[in-house]
């Protein structure tokens, strides 16, 4: 519907511009007056030719200006007929009253509007301007009138070329704006899908783990099972709040928060957790990116690894920050699905890299690196 409205608005603007082109016909008043006063012989061919010339001019202008769906071959054929008609009328009546040489100005303007390439338009205008003194000299028109008409033709052709080029640039700008808007929508959809995957994938995995624990304990330790069920309720409420925050785009996703959640989730699944941190604190970009990396890495450990131990190591030094998550599970080389692709994209925006592969001695190792950003020099 929006595209249809845009085309309709453009066509209405084009029709208005075509109507404005009728104001140019005041230059055809002298030839028409000469016909009406009987000063042109034969009058009938001149009158019919002048009327056809005016109508064909409006048709040629309307095609590009109003964006009418006309094949290029038909447009060029119309332009050739228009040039022959205008040149023929000018050659036939330029020696008499009425200033018939001015018809060549319309020929120049019509070609400047119709030609798709600017170089062709310049060439067309140049040929028509050169034809004005040639026809004038052949028909014995005064030198002053011929020079004036040649100048008017040159200016009209140049102005029309400039207008046509400006219209093309405006159309290109509008198309670019629409494409940028569509690209922004696509990027936002990808961001939203990635956020939901990263948020819900981890949370649902944690819910499944706790539900399994509660199911195993319900017969032997009802109090512990009730505590696990309460945790499931808390996790569900937290997930709902996180989804709402992700929708609004204001979610604070820190590494420290995810590290605390990872400890709880892995411990509940019976996986021993070792955490090692060294170096400087994380900057804002690395803190957010590593929060997502840790969430996805722990989710994969819970889902696929069948591990008994998991080690999380973070080091921040002069060269940047490195996060490593390693388990002693089944290992292998996982395929990059939505989760790992999303992590690679997040790290890429921070100029970081992601490497996932088998760990020495068995299991899987995920390593994320983010280089340190240079500090801008403070002017003295």
C-alpha positions, 0 to 999 in steps of 0.5 A: 500500500505504501509503495502504491501511495508513493507511485500515485503521489509521484504521478500526481506531481508529474502531471502537475509539472506537465501542466506547468509545461504548457506555460512554455507555449507562449513562445508558440503564440507568434507562429499561431497568430501569423497563421490566424492572421493569414500571413502564412501560406499554406495555412492548413498544413502549418496549423495542423503541424503546429497543433500536432507539434504541441501535443507531441511535445506534451506527450514526450514530456509526460512520459519521464516526468509522470513516470508513464510506463512507455517502452524506451523504443517507443519513446525514442521513436516519438522523439525522432518524429517530434524532431522531424516535425519541428525541424520540418516546420522550422525549415518550411516557415522560418523565412516568413513571419512568426518566428518559427525557428523557436520550434527548435527550442522545444526539440532541444528541451524534449530531447533533454528530458527524454534521453536517459544518459546525460551525455546523450542529452548534451549531444542532442542539445548541441546538435539542435543549437547548431541546427538553429543558425543553419536553418536560419541561414538557409531560409534567410532569417535575420541574423539577430533573430537567429542568434537570439533563438540559438541563445534561447535554445541553448539556455532552455536545453541546459536548464532542462538537462539540469532539471532532468538530472536533479529529478534523477538524483532526487529519485535515487535519493528516495530509493536509497532512503527506502532501501535504508529503511528496509535494511534498518527493519531487517537489522532490527528483526535480526537483532530481536530474533538473536536477543530472543534466542539468547535470552530464552535458549538459556532460560528454557534450558535452565527450567528443563534442568530444574524441572528434572531435578524437581521430578527426581526429588518429589518422592524422596525430598518434597521440601527440596522439590518444592524449592526447585519448583519455586526456583522455576517460578522465579526463573520464569518471572525473570525471563518474562521481565528480560523479554519485556526489557529486550522488546524495549531495547533497554536491557542491561546484560552484564558479564557479572550478572551472567556469571552469577547465573551460570554458577547457579545453573551449572551447580543445579545440573550437577556440573562442578564450576571453576571460575578464574578472573585476572587482569583489569575490569572489562570495558562496557563493550566487552562486558556486554558482549561477554555476557551474551557469550557466557550465556550461550556457552553455558546453555550449550554445556547444559544442553549438549555436553553431558559434562561433569566439570566446567571451567570459566576463565576471563583475563583482561590485559593490555592487548584486550580481553579473553573469555574461555569456557571449557568443559569435559563433556563429549566434545566434538566440533559443533556447527554454527547455528543461530546461537553461535552465529549471533555471538560471532556477530556481537563480537564482530561489532566489538572487533572481536573473534569467536573460536569453538572447537575440541579442547585438549584432553577431551570436551569442548572449548569456546574462546572469545577475544576482544581487543582493547580499544585505543584511548583517544589522546586528550589535547593539551 
